[in-house]
Amino acid sequence: MTEQTVKLAVIVGSVREGRIGLTVANWLADQARGHEGLDVDLVDLADFPLSLVLPGFGSAPDPEAARTLGSLTPRLAAADAYVVVTPEYNHSFPASLKNVIDWHDRQWRAKPVGFVSYGGLSGGLRAVEQLRLVFAELHAVTVRDTVSFHGVWSRFDDAGVPNDPQGCEGAAKVLLDQLTWWARTLLEGRAAHPYAA
C-alpha cells in the first residue's frame, strides 16, 4: 500500500524588513522537499498583508481583506500539516503570525503543526512555547521536537546554507518524521470520523 502524500505548508512568520526568516524557511522547505512523502508549499506572510481589524462575528471581511484571504486561505486549507518558522520578539512571536492565525479557524483543526525557531541566545524557543498554547486552542496538534537556531545571524552563509549542517539537518529529519506520522494519522482519522470542535 502506498502511503498518501502529505501537503505541507511552511509558513514564514516574520514580515520584518531585513529578516533572516526567509533564509531559514527556504532551508527548511528544501529539507522537506527531500523528505519522502511531502509536497511543500512555502507561504510567506509578507505576501499577504492582512488588516489587524477583524470583522465582527458573523460579518464579512472588508473587500481588501477578502482579496488577501482569497489567496491565502485556500493554501492553508489545502495543507495537511504546517511548519511555522518563527523568530522571537520580546519573549514571544510576531504579531504578523498571530494575526494570520486569528483570521483562520477551521483550517488548523485536527492537523499537526511543527516549529522552526530562531533568534539570539534562546533560539526563539520561548515563541514556540507560546505558540503551542495558541494552536492547542485551535484544536491543532503540535509535534514535540523542534529545530532552533541560536545566534542565527552567524549560522548561515551568504547562499543560505547552514555553516554546520549536520546537527540542524538531523533535527529537521526528526521534526519532519514526526510531522508526517501525525499528518497521515490525522488524515485517516478525519476521513473515518469528521472532527467536531
C-alpha positions in Angstrom: 0.0 0.0 0.0 1.4 3.4 -1.0 1.3 6.0 1.8 -0.5 9.2 1.0 1.5 12.3 0.1 1.3 14.9 2.8 0.7 18.5 1.8 3.0 20.6 4.0 2.7 24.4 4.3 5.9 26.1 5.5 4.8 29.4 7.0 7.3 32.3 7.2 6.1 34.1 10.3 8.2 37.3 10.2 7.5 40.2 7.9 10.2 42.5 9.3 12.5 44.3 7.0 15.9 42.7 6.8 14.6 39.4 8.2 16.5 36.2 8.1 13.3 34.2 8.4 13.0 33.6 4.7 16.5 32.1 4.6 15.6 29.8 7.5 12.3 28.9 5.8 13.9 28.2 2.4 16.4 25.9 4.1 13.6 24.0 5.9 11.5 23.8 2.7 14.5 22.3 0.9 14.8 19.7 3.7 11.1 18.9 3.4 11.3 18.6 -0.4 14.0 15.9 0.2 11.8 14.1 2.7 9.8 11.3 1.2 6.1 11.8 1.0 5.9 15.6 1.4 4.5 18.1 -1.1 5.8 21.5 0.1 4.2 25.0 -0.2 6.2 27.9 1.1 3.8 30.5 2.4 5.5 33.9 3.1 3.2 36.1 5.2 4.9 39.2 3.7 3.0 38.4 0.6 -0.4 38.6 2.4 -0.8 41.9 4.3 -3.9 41.3 6.4 -5.6 44.1 8.4 -5.3 43.9 12.1 -9.0 44.8 12.3 -11.1 41.6 12.2 -14.7 41.7 11.2 -17.4 41.2 13.9 -18.6 37.6 14.4 -20.8 36.6 11.5 -19.7 39.6 9.4 -17.9 39.5 6.1 -14.3 41.0 5.9 -13.8 44.2 4.0 -13.1 43.9 0.3 -9.3 44.3 0.7 -9.1 41.6 3.4 -11.4 39.4 1.4 -9.0 39.6 -1.6 -6.0 38.7 0.6 -7.8 35.9 2.2 -8.9 34.6 -1.2 -5.2 34.0 -2.0 -4.1 32.8 1.5 -6.9 30.8 3.0 -7.1 28.1 0.2 -3.4 27.4 0.6 -3.7 27.0 4.4 -6.9 24.9 4.0 -5.2 22.6 1.4 -2.4 21.8 3.8 -2.4 18.5 5.8 0.4 19.8 8.1 2.3 23.0 8.9 5.7 24.1 9.9 5.8 27.6 11.4 9.1 29.3 11.0 9.2 32.0 13.7 11.6 34.4 15.4 11.3 35.5 18.9 10.2 39.1 19.5 10.2 40.3 23.2 9.9 36.7 24.5 7.0 35.9 22.1 6.2 35.5 18.4 5.5 38.2 15.8 2.2 40.0 15.6 2.1 39.2 11.9 1.9 35.5 12.7 -0.7 35.8 15.4 -2.9 37.9 13.0 -2.9 35.3 10.3 -3.6 32.6 12.9 -6.6 34.6 14.2 -8.0 35.2 10.8 -8.3 31.5 10.4 -10.0 28.8 12.4 -11.1 25.5 10.8 -8.0 25.4 8.6 -5.9 24.4 11.7 -8.3 21.9 13.2 -7.1 18.3 13.8 -3.9 19.0 11.8 -0.3 18.8 13.1 2.0 21.9 13.5 5.8 21.8 13.8 8.1 24.7 14.6 11.4 26.0 13.4 12.5 28.9 15.5 15.4 31.3 15.5 16.9 34.2 17.4 19.7 35.0 19.8 20.6 33.0 22.9 17.1 31.4 23.2 16.9 30.4 19.6 13.3 31.5 19.5 12.1 28.7 21.8 10.0 31.0 24.0 8.0 31.9 21.0 7.4 28.3 20.3 6.2 27.6 23.8 3.6 30.3 23.5 2.5 29.2 20.0 1.8 25.7 21.4 -0.9 27.2 23.7 -2.4 29.1 20.8 -2.6 26.1 18.5 -4.0 23.9 21.2 -6.9 26.4 21.5 -7.5 25.9 17.7 -7.6 22.1 18.1 -4.3 21.6 16.3 -1.7 19.1 17.4 1.8 20.4 17.9 4.7 17.9 17.5 7.2 17.7 20.3 10.6 18.1 18.6 11.6 21.4 17.0 14.5 22.9 15.1 16.0 26.0 16.7 18.8 28.3 15.5 20.6 30.1 18.4 22.6 33.0 17.2 21.0 32.7 13.8 22.9 35.5 12.1 26.1 33.5 12.2 24.6 30.2 11.3 24.1 30.6 7.6 26.4 31.5 4.8 25.6 34.0 2.0 23.9 31.3 0.0 21.6 30.4 2.8 23.4 27.2 3.7 24.0 26.3 7.3 27.6 26.5 8.4 27.2 23.3 10.4 24.5 21.4 8.6 24.8 18.0 10.3 23.1 19.0 13.6 20.3 21.0 12.0 19.6 18.5 9.2 19.3 15.8 11.8 16.9 17.8 13.8 14.9 18.7 10.7 14.6 15.0 9.9 13.2 14.2 13.3 10.7 17.0 13.1 9.6 16.0 9.6 9.3 12.3 10.5 7.0 13.2 13.5 5.0 15.7 11.4 4.5 13.2 8.6 3.3 10.5 11.0 0.8 12.8 12.7 -0.4 14.2 9.4 -1.1 10.7 8.0 -2.7 9.6 11.2 -4.9 12.6 11.5 -5.9 12.4 7.8 -7.1 8.9 8.4 -8.9 9.9 11.5 -10.7 12.9 9.8 -11.7 10.6 6.9 -13.1 8.0 9.2 -14.7 10.4 11.7 -15.1 14.0 10.9 -13.6 16.2 13.7 -16.1 18.1 15.7 -14.9 21.1 17.7 
